Amino acid sequence: MSLMDKLLDLDQRIIYAMLFIALAFPILHPIVLPMDIQAYSQESFDFADSIPDGSVVLIEGGLTAATYPQGGPGLEVQIVHMLRKDVKLVFFSIGTETAAWTVTAINNALARLPAGVAAENGVNWVHMGYVPGGESGTAAFANDIRSVKSEDHFGTPIDQIPLMNDINMASDFAAVFWWGGSEGSIPYGVRQIVTPFGVPMTGMCTTNEVPNYSPYINSGQLHGIIGGVRGSAEYEYLMSMPGLALGQAMATNFGGLLWAFLVVLGNVLYFIARREGGNK
Amino acid sequence: MDSFLLGLIAGSFVSIGAYSVLIGDNPLSKFTEHLYMGILGGFIFATNWNYVKTNAIIPVLQGNFVYIFAIILCVMLLSRLNTDWLWLSRYPVAVTVGAGLGLAIRTTVMSDFLGQINATILPLNSLDNILMVIGTVSAAAYFIFTAQTEGPYKYVNMTGRVFLLAAFGVTYGQTVSFRFELVIGRLVDMLRDEVAMYTYAMLLIIGVGLAYGYYTKKIKWYSGR
């Protein structure tokens, strides 16, 4: 068997091992490669930055254990960003696990807040917790929050939360940030909040879902999007708050370079084999 | 040892177990899979039970009897657990699907149909706009299966296919990147200074265990490419 045949018959486990090394190396030995800010991330950041001080925004926290490392750092920085502008935040989640991870994001963000920034639960932010029903639940929440939630995530009755005094439907919010992770739920926000109530929205999704939602950006229904760990890293960079996402983005670059090399190598070998009359 | 560190170590162990499926199906990967499904199932059930209790059972006990219908529908969903009563669960599923569909269709025409058409009607004054219009029209035309691919339509079809393949390529690349990010997310926690020692030790133990299992043929070696 020639070297070319051996390469074309390479056991996938060897590729996994190579990928493991390529991904682990930059984590153990951080290396910074040059990185541009993507237009979608810049648009999302500019949109968030343009929200008037003192407004109230709605945040859907849709990150899970799997997607939190990608979106979590970005969400944490965005919470800091908004609280520093005295923007009030109302969180909710359409998943059970995601509601718990939203608490993690809030706690981590509060720990990174500069001294003197107001961040009182119930006054500056509130987590309304899990809203079941997917898109139906989102529609019900958007139309009448009190019809689906009688208390917040921590059990405080909604009528005892000062921030919720004048808020009961989507039109009471200045904007929506939909941190959908891999939920595939950004269309819920577009269909049930942006279209019927005219509330502007931006969001975050995992890298693989960015192409699915780019039509919403072109049509103006979505004001940019934070895509995966790179989007989070860019938010960190724009806020001058380097964190976990920036390091992970570098590891993704290394994995991507190796993968691109393997794809090119595989194709070159395939065409050589075919030209030589092989049956590969 | 604090609970946070214990959680990281357990997470590292479970991650290694989950990724060991890449070597081939093995008892550890199955254990991890079942553990994850069990914990997640229990957590989801408990959270939903709490929601039903807060938003339906307590209101009923306080005299708001309209929520009895919601409770009955919830109980009917559980009839799936018995095959003889499975048919009962179709009613709440039908209500859920019907309500979801109705709510989605209400605004889908505006957001996913008219909004997208509007976004495609662009002035042809930049390369971006020209590509957007040609790409959208030719990709949509590719799916006219009733037309013969001959004459001028052949070129429209070919252009549409090029745009579709480019879109699939982008989606593939993004998906690969997403999978990397999933692994990296775990690796960051597994390779923290305070956890790395446990991760390496577990990798070694699991490696030796699996090697022994495959060598003694107690675990079937996956031989496909």
Boltz contact constraints between the chains, C-beta under 6 A:
constraints:
  - contact:
      token1: [A, 12]
      token2: [B, 225]
      max_distance: 6.0
  - contact:
      token1: [A, 16]
      token2: [B, 22]
      max_distance: 6.0
  - contact:
      token1: [A, 23]
      token2: [B, 183]
      max_distance: 6.0
  - contact:
      token1: [A, 23]
      token2: [B, 184]
      max_distance: 6.0
  - contact:
      token1: [A, 24]
      token2: [B, 187]
      max_distance: 6.0
  - contact:
      token1: [A, 27]
      token2: [B, 187]
      max_distance: 6.0
  - contact:
      token1: [A, 27]
      token2: [B, 188]
      max_distance: 6.0
  - contact:
      token1: [A, 27]
      token2: [B, 191]
      max_distance: 6.0
  - contact:
      token1: [A, 66]
      token2: [B, 182]
      max_distance: 6.0
  - contact:
      token1: [A, 69]
      token2: [B, 185]
      max_distance: 6.0
  - contact:
      token1: [A, 70]
      token2: [B, 181]
      max_distance: 6.0
  - contact:
      token1: [A, 96]
      token2: [B, 44]
      max_distance: 6.0
  - contact:
      token1: [A, 96]
      token2: [B, 47]
      max_distance: 6.0
  - contact:
      token1: [A, 130]
      token2: [B, 47]
      max_distance: 6.0
  - contact:
      token1: [A, 132]
      token2: [B, 51]
      max_distance: 6.0
  - contact:
      token1: [A, 135]
      token2: [B, 100]
      max_distance: 6.0
  - contact:
      token1: [A, 135]
      token2: [B, 104]
      max_distance: 6.0
  - contact:
      token1: [A, 136]
      token2: [B, 99]
      max_distance: 6.0
  - contact:
      token1: [A, 136]
      token2: [B, 100]
      max_distance: 6.0
  - contact:
      token1: [A, 136]
      token2: [B, 103]
      max_distance: 6.0
  - contact:
      token1: [A, 139]
      token2: [B, 103]
      max_distance: 6.0
  - contact:
      token1: [A, 190]
      token2: [B, 111]
      max_distance: 6.0
  - contact:
      token1: [A, 191]
      token2: [B, 107]
      max_distance: 6.0
  - contact:
      token1: [A, 191]
      token2: [B, 111]
      max_distance: 6.0
  - contact:
      token1: [A, 195]
      token2: [B, 107]
      max_distance: 6.0
  - contact:
      token1: [A, 195]
      token2: [B, 110]
      max_distance: 6.0
  - contact:
      token1: [A, 195]
      token2: [B, 111]
      max_distance: 6.0
  - contact:
      token1: [A, 196]
      token2: [B, 107]
      max_distance: 6.0
  - contact:
      token1: [A, 206]
      token2: [B, 178]
      max_distance: 6.0
  - contact:
      token1: [A, 207]
      token2: [B, 174]
      max_distance: 6.0
  - contact:
      token1: [A, 207]
      token2: [B, 177]
      max_distance: 6.0
  - contact:
      token1: [A, 207]
      token2: [B, 178]
      max_distance: 6.0
  - contact:
      token1: [A, 208]
      token2: [B, 174]
      max_distance: 6.0
  - contact:
      token1: [A, 208]
      token2: [B, 175]
      max_distance: 6.0
  - contact:
      token1: [A, 208]
      token2: [B, 178]
      max_distance: 6.0
  - contact:
      token1: [A, 210]
      token2: [B, 174]
      max_distance: 6.0
  - contact:
      token1: [A, 211]
      token2: [B, 170]
      max_distance: 6.0
  - contact:
      token1: [A, 211]
      token2: [B, 171]
      max_distance: 6.0
  - contact:
      token1: [A, 215]
      token2: [B, 116]
      max_distance: 6.0
  - contact:
      token1: [A, 218]
      token2: [B, 119]
      max_distance: 6.0
  - contact:
      token1: [A, 219]
      token2: [B, 115]
      max_distance: 6.0
  - contact:
      token1: [A, 219]
      token2: [B, 116]
      max_distance: 6.0
  - contact:
      token1: [A, 219]
      token2: [B, 119]
      max_distance: 6.0
  - contact:
      token1: [A, 221]
      token2: [B, 115]
      max_distance: 6.0
  - contact:
      token1: [A, 228]
      token2: [B, 181]
      max_distance: 6.0
  - contact:
      token1: [A, 229]
      token2: [B, 181]
      max_distance: 6.0
  - contact:
      token1: [A, 248]
      token2: [B, 184]
      max_distance: 6.0
  - contact:
      token1: [A, 251]
      token2: [B, 184]
      max_distance: 6.0
  - contact:
      token1: [A, 252]
      token2: [B, 177]
      max_distance: 6.0
  - contact:
      token1: [A, 252]
      token2: [B, 180]
      max_distance: 6.0
  - contact:
      token1: [A, 252]
      token2: [B, 181]
      max_distance: 6.0
  - contact:
      token1: [A, 255]
      token2: [B, 180]
      max_distance: 6.0
  - contact:
      token1: [A, 259]
      token2: [B, 176]
      max_distance: 6.0
